Amino acid sequence: MGEGDGDVFYSLEDDVKETPSKPVEVAPTPVEEEQPLEDVEILDAEIVMQATGDYKVEWPLVGMDCPDCASKATKALNLMPQVSSPVVSATSGEVKLSVDLEKGALSEVSNVLRSLGHAPDTEHHHLKGVKAANVAKRNNTTLRELKKLFRLQPGILDADIEKDGRILLQMVTSGDQELLKKRDEAIEQVCGSQPKYVATTSNRLRPDQFRLLGAAFALPLLLIIIVLELIGIEGWIPAAIAIPGIIVSSYQMFREAIASVVNRQLGFQVLTSLAVIGACGLMMWEEALIVAILVALTAHLEGDALMKAREAMQGGLDRLPRVARRVPDKKSFTPSAIQIGGASSISLPMAPAGGHADSEPEQVPIDLLSVGDLIEVRSGELVPADGRIVDGRGALNKAPLTGESVPEDVQEGDFVQAGLVLARGPVILKVEAVGEATQLFELIEAVHTFRDEPPRLQASIERFTAIWIPVVLFGAFGVYWFMYPDNWKIILLLWVVACPCALLLAAPVPHAAALANSAHMGAIARGGNVLERLAKVNHVFLDKTGTLTSGKPSIGKVVMAKGRRREASVALAAGIEARSSHPYAEALREFAEEQKIQAVEVKKIKDVNAGIQAMRNKEEVLMLRPDALSEYKIELPAELKKEVELAESQGHGASVLAKGGKCVALFTFVHDDTRQGADELIPELHKMGIHVQILSGDQQGAVDRFASSVGLPKTDAFGNQSPEDKVAVVRSRSDISVTMMVGDGFNDAAALAVADVGVAVGSGESVNVEAADVLIPGDDPRMLADLLKLARRTERNFKQNLTFSILVTITLVYAVINGFYSALWVGVLVHEASVILVILNGARLAEGTGTVTLVKNTFIAMWEATITALQTGRKQLNEMRS
């Protein structure tokens, strides 16, 4: 690819998804019927208009491994007229922005990021049945200009034309649906036929592959230079050998440095490029080669370490996949493998049905799926769309929703939700909803968004580095002028060692890993700021009903007042509670159904203090807690009063039905539904030095009895708490402690909001979830202790990273100023090693991943990537020769 395509800067960086350890599955390329060139309709290129409109888009990036890189990329995007609200995330490796296509093409935005070393990390798709020569003739243009024409189309990040005439596109596959629709319409207009996209690979070298090839080329030259120095050969011979190695190994670094300067950003690549150029100027060939090789290798290691950390963070609800395997039809589908057994499964390969490649699933962008399509999901994969199983059986990991670690068996006819992981498969689903229409879309987007929200300390670190970097940049000249006037190399040394990459990663990596771990456990926290507060919690308030209990009590007794009929009273009570989500209301409705009693219709239902009020035949009817009857001047009959006292002594709840100012019936509720693990939660929190209290709207007797059963003294059990009472208690305690309020009901929302950390448990009501800092869809109370432990581990990990990165930077600067070493490569090596160690240390917080495993996988991946780069480079050379 050339670099002279007018305004569009394009080179070797035609990136495919950077997953060296997981090869991209390429759909088989069928024999395509090519339209004869002479039959192509010629279309004037001037009428192919560029789309307009403002759209929100996002896509993953290659090499986005440092908050400083993300910050510089964001600043560069802010200079572009068509871009607004850009957000580049180092933790997720993605960019999100709004683009105004009237002011410029999306490919120009992608090009700026590519020039900084962050090409799109999206699959390539070729246009099935379309040849470049035909399309060029149709649009009355050349092949060179055709690439530019495709790049002007909406939703296109990049375009390329292979030597065999295939047109390769990199596209945004998620975002505004109107943009995706316009993309397909524009491609159809250019090509003259409806586009059919097929996932494929590109033979072009990615930036990371070019780095590795450069390092592999320069390494033997470095050994030769060292030998020449040992035998005393100097002058033009070492220079002639070293200069080609320096140019090839530093090429990508120089490109990124130039792009940084053009975009008015001073990145680490600029500093290391100056270091290499300075070493060449001093005829220090060995040192120049070492720095160039180290930068190439450590840049790849750093990016791969963060990529492995992101993979370790994939547990729990993450993002919907960008592609899906669409099956032509159920009859023609034959699974490519049948899995036998559980964890130690055996795969038995099977031939495609009828031996036709067309019966195999094809990978398509997720936005091309439609309701009614059949898709295949394999073991360990994220489910791309809501659907019902029509073939196969497996196990679905529902831990993010239920907290249950054991996968749930699913079979034909079962509904499967997008965003969850199929632990065992494969299965065929009939699609019922895609993208934003899926049930868990908003929850998945929340997880993804919260993971990128930085902790409060990150802002302080960024403010510090904003001061630190200019001080070092200009201070280096002062050190040179006043301390080492004969050694200008000191400036380069200080610039290299003072770049605060490790410091900027000290907080984001552990917090992102911890947030992903919490999602895997089934707890969704709203960003690193929440984790910071959780780590400091020392006082926890627990709602009883729905939090420590299942919230599903059962009817104990129905006691009638004198002269009242039982069936009519149950029917009236069920009518009053018809719209309530309170556990007592659900128990009463279930009781009426069991008794086959039809609820009567009541009007003007509304919540009142300690109960519900309604109207029946122009008469006021109430369902109240017994102690609230006095507010309505209703007297409790002696026979009902005795039953209330008995219920309280047994720890049961009670509600009184009143009509026309008189008591009609008493309903008692049995609380024998303590959640499994509730009795373990309280002692565990006490071991952590956390004071625990129960706040409940239930009667004091029931709360006291329950508190004793889970290991709490009665002094820490508060019953008869109205929503206002809960707010007052939480607010007063928050003045002297860091508080956490845990609840699940509507009446907990205000208390959740005033606590330092609010936790909503269970399915959650909308007002409750919005007020909460953490959402736990599951029903295991022990998760609260696990979450607090995770937050404290995260805090310790962050402090380790912070201390280590500061010490490394200060030590390196001190060592340079005092002349302890003068080799540029030493500073580069220690600087890059510190970045990698900070990433690996933070990634330890991700579920099921140890540091040793991450290190091993990172180096294995680099070796495999080097082999792949050599193979790709050889293919590209062969193409150039042919």
N, C-alpha and C positions, 0 to 999 in steps of 0.2 A: 504494500500500500504506500502511496506517495504522500508527501507532506505539502504538496503544492496545490491543493484543491481549493483555491480561492480563500474564502474566509473560514473554511472548515479545516481544522488542523487534525490530521489523522496519520497514524504511523503503524508500528508493529503491534499496537495494543488492542487487538481484536479479541477481547476477553471472553472466555467461557467461564462457567461457574467454577470457582476455585475450590474444588474438593478433590485433591489428589488421592486421598485415601479412600474416596468413594467415587469410582468412575461413573460418569454420566451415561445413563442407558440411552443409546441412540436408536431411534425408531428406524426400522428397515426402510431403505429408500426404494420405493417401487419403480418399475420402468415407467417413465412418464411419456405420454404422447405429446410431442412437441409440435406446435402449430407451425406450418411452413412459413418461412420468412416472407415469401412473396404475398401471402394471404393476410398479413398483418395490417390492420386498419391504422393509418397514420393520424396521430392526434397532435395538434399544435401544442407545444409545451407551455405556451403562454397562458393557455386556458386552464392549466392544472394549478389551481389557486391554493395558497397556503391557508390552513384553517385558522379561525380566530376564536377567542374565548379565554376565560380564566379558569384553570383547573388545578386541583390538588393531585400531586403525583408522588410516588416514592419508589425507590429501587435500591438494591444492595450494591455495595462498592468493594472493589479489590483494594487491599492494602490500607484500609482505614483502621489503624491500630494504635492511635494515640490521640488524646484529647487536644493536644496542641495542633496536630494535623487537622482534626475536625474543626477547630476554631479557625484555622487559616483558610480551610476550604469554605467555611461559612462566610467569612469576610470577603473572599473572592466572589462568591455567588451574590453577595449583597451589592456588588458593583455592576451586576448585569441588569439591564432595564426590564427584561421580561420576568425576572425572579422576584418573588416577595415571600417573606416568612420562611427563609430556608433554615432547616435544622439538620445538621450532620452529626450522627451519633457514632462515637468510637466503640461503645459497648455492644451495639447491635450491628455496626458496620453498614448503616443505611443512611440515605438522604431523604428528607421529606421537604417539599416546597410547593408553592403555588406558582404556576407559570402562565403568563399572558402571551398567548401565541401570536397576538397581533403585533407584539413588540419584538418577537424573535422566536426561533425554533427551539424545541426541547433538545435536539441534538447538539446545539451550541452550548447548552448548559452542561450536558454530559461531556462535551469536549473540554471544557474548562477543568472539570474534575479529573478527566483523563490526563490532561497535561500536568496536573499536580501528582499524578501517580495513582489515581483512584478511578480506574475504568469501571464501567458497569459490570457487576458480577451476576449477569443474567444469562439464561440459555440463548444460544443462537437458534433461529428458526429459518428454514429455507422455504421459499414459496413453491409449493408442489405444482408441477405441471407448467411452470413458467420459466422461460429462458431469457437471459438478459438481452441478447441481441434483438429478439422480437419486441421486448418492452422499449428498448432504446429507439427502434425504428418507429414504433407507435407514437412515441413522444418526440420524434424528430430531433434526437439528441445523440451524443456519443456515450460510450460506456462510462467514461470518466465523469461526465456531467450527470449521468443517470444515478450514480451514487449520491451526488449532491441533491438530486431531485428527491430521492427516497428519504434523505436525512431531513428534508424540509417538511415531511408529512407529520401530522400530529401523533404523539405517542411513540415515535421512533427515536431511539437513543443512538443507534449507529446502523450503518448499512455497508455491505461489502459485496463484491462480485467475484466468485471463484473462477478459476481458469476453465472449468467445465461448463460455465454459463449459469451456474446456480446463483440465485440472489439470496444472500444471508442478511437477516435483520435481527437486531437486538431491540426489544420493545419493553415498555412498561406493561406489566401484566396484571397490575392491581391499581386501584385508584378510582377516579371518577368514571362511571360507566358511560357517560356521554362522550368522554374523550376516547375511550376504547371503541365506541361505535363509530366515531368520526375517523379513527385510525383505519378501521376496516373499509369504510366508504372511500377514503382517500386512496388506499392501496388498490382497491377495485377500480377506481377511476384511472390510476396510473397504468395498471396491468391490463385492464379491459376484461377482467373476469374476477369472480368472487374469490378472495384469497383463502388458501388452505395452508395452514402453517404446520410444518413437521419439525420436531426437535432434532438438532444435529450438532456437529462439532465443527470448529474452525481449525484449520491447519496453521493459523498465524500464531506467532509467539506472544504470550502474555508478558506484561512487564516483569513479573516475578520470575518467569522462566528465562527471560533475557538476562536478568541479574545473575541467575545461577549459571547460565552458559558463560557469561563474562568471567565469573569467578573461576569456573572450571578451566577456561582458556588461560587465565592469568596465573593460576597456581604453579604450573610447571615452569613458566617464565620466571617467577619469583625464585624458585629453586636454582635456576640457572644463574640469576643475578647474584645470589648468595655464594655460589661456587666461584664465580668470577671475582668477587670481592676477596674471597679467601686466598685465591692464587695471585692477587694483586693486579688484575686487569682493570683499568679504568678508561674513562674517555668516551668516545663515540660508540664503542661496541656495546657496553651495558645500556647506553641510551637507546640504541637501535633495537635492542631486544625488549627493553622495558616499556617504551612508549606505546607500541601496539597493545600490549597487555593492559596498560593504564587506560587507554582510550576505550577498549572493548568492555572492561570490567566497570568503568566509571560512566559509560554512555548513558544508562538510565538515570543515574544520580545527577549527571550534568543536565539532562533534559528537564528533570523535576526542579532542579535549582533555577534554571532559566525561567521555567514557568512560574515559579514562586516570585521571582523578581518582577516578571511581567505583570503579575497579578498583585504586586506591591505587598508581598508577604515574605518574611524572613524565616524560612524553615531550616530544619537541621541539615537538609540536603545542601543548602547554600553554604553553611559553615564547613561541612565535610568536603565539599567541592573546593572551597578556598584552601582547605588544608592540603588536599592532593595537589592543587596547582602550585601552592607555596613550596611543597616538598620537591616538585619538579624544578621549580625555579632555583632551589638550593642544590640541584643535582643529586638529591637523596632518592634514587630510584627504588631502592629496596623499601624504604618507608612509604613512598607513594603507592607502591603495589600492595603493601600490607594493608594500608588504610582502605584502598579501593576494594580489596577482597573482603576485608572485615565488614565494611558497610554493606556490601552485596549479600554476604551470608547472614549477618545478624539482622538485616532488614527483613530477610525472608523468615528467619527464625522468630523474630518478634511478631510478624504478621501471622505466622502459622501457630504460634503459642496462643495468640488471642483468638484465632479461629477455633482451636481446640477447646479453649475456655468457653467460647460461644456454644460449641457442640455440647459441652458438659452442662450448659445452662438450658438445654432443650427440654428438660423434664417439665411436666405440667403443661398447662395451657400456654401455648406460644402463638405463633402465627399460623394462619391457614397456608397450606402449600401453594406454590405458584403454578404447579402443573399437576395434571391428573392423568391416569391411564384410562382412556375411554375405550370401551369394548364395543365392536361393531354391532353385535346382537348376542343375546344369551345363548342361542343354539350353537353358534359357531365358536363360542369360547371354550377353550380347554385350558385349565390352569397349567402354567409352565412348570409347576412343581407341586407335589402334595407333601405336606408336612405331617410327619408321624411323631407323636410324643409331645412332651411339654418343652422344658428348657433344653433338653438334649434331643432336639428334633432331627429327623433324617429327611433330606429332600430327595424325592424321586422325580427325575426329569420326565416330562411327557411331551410328545410331539404335538404340534399344532393340529387342530381338528382339520381333517381333510388335507393336511400338508400345505395349506395356503397361508402365505404370510399375512394376507389381509385379515385373517381371523385373529391375529395377535392384537393385544391392546396397543394403542398408539398414544404417545405422550402429547397432550395438548395443553395450552395455557388455560388456567382455571376460568378465565372470563369467557372461554368458548363453550363451557359446559352449559347445558340447558336442562330444565326439569324434564324427567323421563329418560335421560341418558343413562346408560349402564357404565359403571366404572369399576375397575379392579383396585383393591387395596391389599397390600402385602404385609407380612409380619414386620413389626417395628416401624411402620409408616404412619404419618399423620393422616387422618381421614380428611379428604379435601372438601367434602360437601355433605350436607344432611341427606340421609337416604335410608332405604329399607333393604335388608339383605334378601336377595332373590336366589343366591346360590352360595354354598359354602357355609362353614361355621368357624368360629374362632373365639378369641377372648379380647375384651376391650378394657383398657386401663382407664378407669373412672376416678382415679385418686384425686385429680384436681377438683372434682365436683363432690365427692363423697368422703375423701380422706381414707378410703379403703385401699390398702396396698395390694390386695389380691385382685387380679383382673377378673372381670365379670364375663361369664360365658355368653356368647351371642350366637344365634343360629338363624336359619331362614325365617323371614317374617319380622325379625326384631328391627327396631329403629336405632340408627347409629348417628351420633352427632359429630359434625365437623369440628376439627381442632383437637380431638382426643386421639390417643395412640392405639392402634390395633396391635396388641401384644402378641397375638397369634392369629395366623390366617393361612391362605388368602380368602377373601370373600368378594362377591360381586354385589354392588349396591345399585339400586334404582334411585337416581337423584330426585330429591324432593325440594331442596333449597340450595342456593349457591351464594357465596359471598356475603353481602350485607343482610341477606334474607335468612341466613342460618341462625339457629337458636342461640349459639354461644358467641356470635360475632362480636357483640359489644363487650362481652366479658374478655374475649381474647384480645381485642384491641386495647382494653384497659390494662391487661397484664403487660402487653408490649409497651404501652405508653409509660406506665408507672416505672418500668425497669430502667427507662432512660432519664427519669427525673433525678437530678443530682442531689446529694445531701447538702445541708447548709454549709458545711465546712468546705465543700468544693469551691463555692464562690469566694471564700477567703483565700484559698490556695491560688485561684486564678488571679485574684487581685495582687497577691504577693508576687507571682511570676511576671505579671505585667510591669511591676517595678524592677524586679530582679534582672530580667533580660536586658533592658536598656542600660542598667547600671554596669553589668558585666561587659556588654558590647563596647561602651565608651570607656569604662574603667580599664579595659584591656590596653587601650592606647596610653592611659596614664601609667600603668605598670611598665609598659615598654619604654615610655619617654623618661621616666624618673628612675627606674630600677635596672632595666636591661636595654639601654639605648643601642647596643651593638647586636641585639638578637630580636628581630621583628617576628620570629617564629613564635615568640611568647604570646602574641596576639591570637594566632591560630589555635594554640593550645588552650587558652582560656575560653575562646568561643566554643570549642568542641566540648569541653568538659562541663561547661556551665549550663548547657541546654537542659531544662527541667522536665524531660519527658517522663521519667520515673515518678517524679513528684506529682505530676498531673494525673497519673494513672493510679495513685495511691488509694483514692477513694472510689472512683467509678467501677473498677473491676471487682473488688470484693462486694460492693453493694449490688451490682448487677448479678453476680453469682448467687448472692444470698437471696435476692428477690426471686430469681429463677428457682432456687431450692425451695423457698417457701411456697411458690406456685406448684411445685412438684408434690409437696406435702399436702396441698389443698388450701393454702392461705394466700390470699391475694392482697399484697401491701401496696399502698399508693406511693411508691418511690423511696429513695434512700433517706429522705428526711424523716419518714416514719420509722425506719429502722434505727436511726439515731436516737429518737425518743424512746423507742421500745427498749433499747439497751439500758436506759436509765430508769425504767419503771421500778418503783418500790412499793406501790400500793395498788391493788387490784380490786375492783368492784365487780361482782358477778350477779347477773340476774338469774333467778332460779328457774322459772318456767321457760322451757325451750332452750336453755343454755346448759344447766346441770341436769335437767330432766328432759325427757323426750318431748314434753309439752303435750302429751296425749293421755290425760287422766281419763278414768272411766266413771260412769255413774255408780255411786254407792247405794244411796237410798232415795226414794221419792216419798216424802212425808206430806200428807194432805192436811190442811186446816179443816176444822169441822164444817160439814155441809158442802164440801167442794168435791168435784168429780175428777178422778185421776186422769182419764184420757183427755178430757178437755184442757186440763192444766198443762199436760205434756205438749199438746198441740199448740197452745198459746205460747209456751216457753220456746218451742222450736221456731215459731213464727217470729218472735222477737229477736232470736239469735241467728236468723236466716242469713244475714249479711256479715256477721262478725267472724273474724279470723282467730279469736281468742280460743285457747285450747278447751276451755269449759264449753264454749259454744259448739265446737266441733264434736265434743263428747255427747252433748245433749242432742244434736242433730242425728248422730249415729244411733243413739238410744231410741229416738223416735222412729227411725227407719226399721230398727230391729223389732220394735213393737208394732210396726205397720200402722203408725199413727201419722196422719197427714197434717203438716204444719198449717195453721190458719194464717190468713193474710192480715198483716197489720200495716199501719201507715205512719209516716213521719218518724222513722227510726233515727235516733241520734245517740251519740255517746254522752254520758253524764258522769259525774264523779262516782267511781266505784260501781259502774253498771251501765245499762242501756235503757232508754226511754222510748216509748212508741204510743200510738193511739189505736184503739180497737172499739168500733161503734161509738165514737165520740167520747170514749172513756180512756183515761190515762192508764197505761200498763207499764210495769217496771220489772227488770231483773237486776237485783242489787246484792251487794255484799251485806251480810246481816248487820254489821256495825254502821252501815250508811243509812239504815231505815229512819233513824231519828231526824236526819236532815229533811225528810219528807213528812215528818210527823206521823209515821206509821208505827203502830205498836205490834211487836212480835208476840203472838199467842204463846201461852205457857208450854203447850205440847211441842211447838216448834223450837222454842227457846231451849228446851231440854236436849233436843236433837242437835242443835247448834253446838252446845257445850260438849256433848259427846263427840261430835265430829272434830272439834278443835283439840280435844284431849288425845285423839287418835292421830292427829296430824293431817286430817282430811280437810278439803276445802268445802265451802258451802255458798249457795246462792238462793235468794228468796224471790219468788214470783209474787208480785203485788198487783192488784187491780182495783181501781176506784178508791185508793187510799187504804185498802185492807189486804192482809197477807192471804195468799191463796195456797201456796205450796212451798216446800223446802226441798232443794236438790243438793245432795252431798256428793263430793267428788273424791275418789280414792287416788292418792298419789303414791303409787308403788312402781314408778317408771323412771327411777334414777338411771341416767345414762351410764353405760359401761365406761369406766375410767374416771368418773367424777370423784370417786373416793380416793383415787390416786393423785388427782390434780392438786388438791389442797396441800397435802404433805410435801409434794414436789415444789410448789411455790414457796412454802415455808423454808425449805432447804436453801432456796435461792435468796433468802432474806427479804421476801416480799410479804407484806401484810395483806391479808385477804378478808373481805367482808361481802356478805350477801345482801343485795337490795331487791326486795320483791313486793309486788302488789298483793300477794296472798296474805291471809290472816297470820298473825304473829305466831300462833300456836303451831300452824303447819310449817312455818319457816324455821322455828326453833327445833322442831322434831327432825326436819330434813338436815339442818346444820349439824346436829349431833351425829347423824348417820354418815356424814362425809368428813368428820373430824374437825369441825369448827365449834368454838364455844358460843353460847347463846348471846354473849356480848357483841359478837361480830355478825349477828343475824338480825336484819331489820325488815320487819313485815309491815303491811298496810301502807306501803309507799306509793304515793301518787306520782305522776311524772314530775310535778313541781318539787315534791320532796326529794326525789332522786337527784334532780339538778342541784338543789341546795346542798345536799350531802357531798356530791362530787366536787362542786365548786369550792366549798370550804376546805376540803382535803387537798385540792389542787394548789392551794396557797402555800402549803408546807411540804408537799410530796409531788412526785411525778406519778400521775394516776393513769390507770387504764380501766375503762368501763367496757364490760362485755354484755351484750344483750341481743335479743332477737325480735322483740315486739315493737309495735308502733310507739308505745309509750316510753321506749328507751331512747328514741331518736335524740331528744334534747340533751339527755345525760351523755350520750355518745359524743355529741358536739362539744360539750364543755370540758370533757376529760382531755388530758394531754394526748391520749391515744384512745380512739373509739374502735371497738371490734364488733362487727355484726356477724352473728353465727346463723347457720341454717340457710334456708332459701332466701330469707331476707325480704322485707318490703321495701319499695323504692325509696321512701323517705328515710328509712333506716340505713340502707346501703349508701345513699348519698351523704349521710351524716358521718359515716364510718371512715376510719383510716385504713382498716383491714377488713376484708370480707372472707369468712370461712364458710364455704357452702356445705362442708361435711358436718358430722354430728359427734365427733370424738373430742371430748373436752381436753384430753391430754395434749392435743395439738397446741393449746395455748402455752403450755410449759415449753414445748419444743420450739415454738416461735420465739419466745423470750430468750431461750438458750442460743438460738441461731443469731438473734440480734446482738447478744453479748459477744459471741464469737466473731461476728462481723466487726464490731467495735475494736476488739483486740487485734484483728487482722489489719484493719485500717491503721491503727497506731503503729503496728510493726512496719507496714509499708511506708508510712510517713516518716518514722524515725530513720529507717534504713535509707530512703531516698535522700533525705536531708543530709545525713552523715556522709553518704557517698559523694554528693555534690560538693559539700564543704571541704571534705578531705582532698578531693581532686584539685579544687581551686587552690587550697593551701599548699598542696604538693607542687603544683606548677609554679606558684609565686616564689616558693622557697627553693626552686631548682632541684627537687628530689628526682625528677625525671624530665626528659626532653623529647621523648619519642611520641609522635602524634598517635601512632597505632595503639599505644597503651591506653591513652585517654579514650579513644574510640571504643576499644574492647571493654573497658570497665564501664563506660557509659551505657553501651548497648546491653551488656550483661545485667546491669542493674535494672534496666527496663524489663527484660525477660523474666528476671526473678520476681519482680513486683507483680507481673501478670500471673505467673505460675502460683505465687503465694495467694493471691486473691482468688484464683480459680479453684483453690482447694475447697472453698465453701460450697461449690456446686455439688449436687447430690451424687454420691457414689464415685467420686473422682479424687484420687490421691495425687500428690505432687510428683512422686516417682513415675506413676503411670502417665501423667501429662508430659513430663520431660521425655520419657521413652517414646511416646507416640509422636511428639513434636519432631524428634530427630529422625525417627523412622519415616515420617511424612516428608521431611526435607530430602532424605536420600531418594525416596520414590519420586519426589518432584524433580530432582536433578536428572534421574533416568528418563522421566517423561519429557523434560525439556530437551535433552539430547536427542531423543527420538523425534520430537516435533521439529527441532532444528534441522535434523537430517532430511526429514520429509520436505521442509520448506526449501532447502538447498536443491533437492532433486527436482522440485517444481520449477525453480528458477532456471536450472540447466535445461529442462525440457521446454 
